[in-house]
Amino acid sequence: MKKVFQTRLEATDWIAARAENEGQFEVMREQLLFNFIYTGIYYIDTDVIQEDIVMLDDEERR
């Protein structure tokens, strides 16, 4: 399902309300910006949002 927004602020508010963690927020925001760059429309394809995104802290990355 495609969720379309009128403005970037509206989209960011929607993303913030649904993201379970910072990783999900960043992935959805990047998808939004990518879609806008290539189509000129602010939208997110909700079928492709990854629900299991986990951010690693600095110690786990080493």
N, C-alpha and C positions, 0 to 999 in steps of 0.2 A: 504494500500500500504506500502511496506517495503522499506525504504531508507537505502542503505548500503554505508558504508564509508571505505576507505582504512586505515585511521589513526584516532586516537582520536582527533588530532588537526583539521583535516578536518571536523569531526563531530561537534566539539565545535564551529567552525566558522559558520557552517550551522545553528546550534541551535541559536547562538547569533543573526544571521541575521533575524530569524523568531520569536523569543520570543518577546511577547509584554510587558512582565514585568519580574521581577526577579523570581517570582513564577513559571511562565511557563518555564523559563530557567532551574531552578533547577529540575523541574519534568522531562523535556526532558533529561537533563544530567543524572539523576538517572536511567531513562529507558535505556539510552545508556549503562551505566556501568553495570546494571543488565543483559542486553542482552549479553554483552561481557563476563561477568563472567560465564554465563551458556552455551554460544554457541561458544565463541572464535571469534565472528564476531561483529564488530561495526555496529549496525543498530538501527533504530527507526521505530516502526510501526506507521505510520502517522495517521492511523485510530483511534488510541487510545489516541492521544494527546488531553488533556482537554483544551479547549479554554477559559474557564471561571475561571481560577485559579486566586485568589486574595490573596495577602499577607495582613495580619492584622498588624497594627502597635502595639507597646507595650501597648498603652492605651486601645485598643480594646480587648486585650487578658486578661485583669484583670477583 
